[in-house]
């Protein structure tokens, strides 16, 4: 008797990505049973392109990466999948690697698997991105004792595990919020190195603009601070940093 194949949904937040989206949707692996493209306030033909490729289109008119992800999850909640994956719509994620992230979750070995981005060319990740991710992952290790290597957008998580995290961030803090809460909830986590490409078309809304970089960086740092403050004030659990200082 063959085991039941898990239902795996893919959420793709997209804002003005009509040019890059066809390449992304063309490379969705066969393991994915449902694709949800969240049109996050686009002024181009993102929704039309997504629908033409057979994706379910969800509209979230207010810009915000976290808002788009939450809208995608809300659309799935009536008939939830077993596993949910996330990738960006700009073509920078190599979807040929997505099955590598899915496999440990399907096998029951992991609850949460992330793609650690290895740039195919140096320009794929800006200096600001590299520095910001190094700082954020360093703070996570300092406060919660888990060593991440990246905050990459390609990620796969068991639906039941994701629901436990009670995700709430509506902006650029979404990825780091998920990673911090995954540690705090004791999820079985794995990072897998994946190639990372330059965006295929269109313009970056974050990493290639000064205002976008500053906003994203400050939001990520605030998200880490918020999670730490919650632990200190509400959960009543001493943090790793303060335990270490006392011991020293």
Steps between C-alpha positions, in 0.01 A plus 500: 500500500651832393530772766277804458685775318513816714330809368755777455402860426736767370446866590663762276466863614520724192491873440547619142667179388323437170832457317670257738195303615465277190851363551426428866169326431651301214748346745264401779593138586254213470491455879291817526125434486377860523656835414375823657628829360424794726474821299626753752366823354642460149439765237600271212358170371631277779155359580416429136831325440463287813146396408609414145755257646233330708589647839241601757514879523449672834498878520648691792490868396704634792871457433699292747681168466348364819154620397533309174610181676218527754249551219628187327469298819149632560401380153626150584352475847157377385661192346852498642787307343732271694803710412545855374796646310597859425710646218546847354346606169807671352670186370793516742407172672603183315179297516687191378632485859158522664455118507818479709334717763171313478647150540604518872155634594316232302722234657404623846860587585455878519221748566664805340760510222659816359711568197834654592577721201833453326528777235577371153652842434605757757241755391216262586525616863585860577745600773209638701321165483809303600572728796138511612459123493830449684386741771152351531615138514769599748240654728281190476795286602585736786151518647353159414804281447423379148739563213328591176706598198242697301153654489426365153150515351491138377365295787281198570305437819245253626158666512429392858838638608439831326164541671672458837723799424202739480673714239406866519762725337359689203820633350867411450525338845305194382799276427689573822180472705445151361857396571503632857164344583604169343789485748281602794243232415761229467445423133741262332688739270740448212673732254599377155740693279336608173624713210367854493457697177454861403139601448386416148316823421345807656632710786576408858273662756743452788864403457593733213350815648628698798157557648402136454822376659466730801135410551561126467802508731328700771191278481706184537684641802173616657350155448789338685469755781124443521541122530764544769289748695205262488713221643635720777173669594233241426648153484717542808788300353858620548675546170826342397686832488411598856567149631846520348571844646399381847719193466797712396 
